[in-house]
């Protein structure tokens, strides 16, 4: 659980695939106590999936057949739109093999 009162993106949760392993990304979920004041950004293996995403409620996004290699990172970030203190949480579901 993180709080953010800045208009700069801050890490909510991340996952880096361990050396010598492969990863399967299953799902990314996120929550805010004030969605009207929160924007989300998701980056997978260096590729930005979205930025400034506005959602109206808690959300879980499934990823099917999303293979990651060793060292790849899944990074969920969030920011407050105007400096209002927001409480943010997120999770990443996946597996390494």
Buried (B, 14 or more C-beta within 10 A) or exposed (E): EBEBEEEEBBEBBEBEBEEEEBBBBBBBBBBBEEBEBBBBBBBBBEEEBEEEBEBEEEBEEEBEEBEBEEEBBBBBBBBBBEEEEBEBBBBBBBEEE
